Amino acid sequence: MKKSYCPIDTFINSIKGKRKGTIILHLFQGDKRYNELVKLLTDISERMLTKQLKELEADGLIKRTVFPEVPPKVVYSLTDLGRDIHPILKGMFKGGILFEKSIEDSQS
């Protein structure tokens, strides 16, 4: 995570990307294995999901735990910071619904 001129930009830069906010919202519901996330996020490729998970981990929003099993078991969970931003993302979700409704109303 890189500090920007404005804290709002710092926040947006850390969560912008293909489905990062959605990944955080899913992990708020509980820890997930990689394949569970693949099934939940059908609109992005596995390559893109892996990239987003690595970036979220590098920014300290999620934690990746590898269990020493064969085959290896990998579990993703939120860090304290990831849990702390949940209310903000939930507000953004509600804001998105308002904008979508506004778009639908203007097209009617």
N, C-alpha and C positions, 0 to 999 in steps of 0.2 A: 504494500500500500504506500502510495506516495502522497505527501501532503501537497495540497493545492493552495492557490491564493485564497480561496473561500472554502470554509468547512462544508458548505453544500456541495461544491464540486468534488471535494475529497470523498464525501459519502457516495455521490452518484458514480464517480469513477470506480469505486470499489464494488458496486453492485451492478454496473452496466455490463451487458454481455448477454449472450444467448441464454436466457432462462435462469440466470443466477438468482434472481429474486424468488422464482418458483422453486428452485432447489432448496433455498433457505426455508421457505414456507413448508415444504414437504418434510424437511428434517426437523422442523419445530414439532411436528406430530410424532416424531420418534426417530431413533437411529435407523438407517437404511443401508442395506448392502447394495453394491454397485448394480446388480441385475434388477433389484427393485426400482432403482432410479431409472434404469433403461425402460422398464415397463410403464413407469409414470410419465416419462417425458418422451413420448413417441414422435414428436415433431422435430427432434434434433438427432444428429448422427451420434454414434458412440464416440467417435473421435472428438466431436465438439463437446460432448458431455465430459469426457476425460479432461479436456482443456479447461473447461469452466471449473471443474472440481479442483484441479491443481491451482488455479488462480484464487479460488475461494480459500483454499488451504494456505496459500502463500500470504494472503491478506489477513489471516488469523480468524476467519469467520467460521470455518469448519475444521474438524479434526478427522484424520484418516487413521484408523487403527487396523493393523495387520496382525492376524492371529496365526501363530506358527502351526498350521495344519496343512495337510495335503488333501485336496488342493487348497491353496491359501484362502483364508476367509478375510475379506476386507469390509470394514464397517465405517460408514461416515456418520458423524454426529456434529451438532453445533457446539461451538465454544461459547464461553460466557458472552463474548462480544456478539456472536451470531444470535444468541437468545435476546440480547439487549436491543437489537435493531428490529426484532419481530414486530413490535407495535407500529413502527414507522412503515414497514413493508405492508402491514395490514391496512394502514391508512392509505397508502399508495394504491392498494388493490381496490379499496372503496372509491378512491378518486377516479381510477380507471373505469369503474362501472358507471360513474356519473358522466364521464366524457363519452363513453360508448352510447349511453342513453341519449345524450345530447346529439350525437351524430345521427342516431336512428331517427330522432324526432325531426331533425332538419332535412332528412331524406324523405320523410313522409309527405 
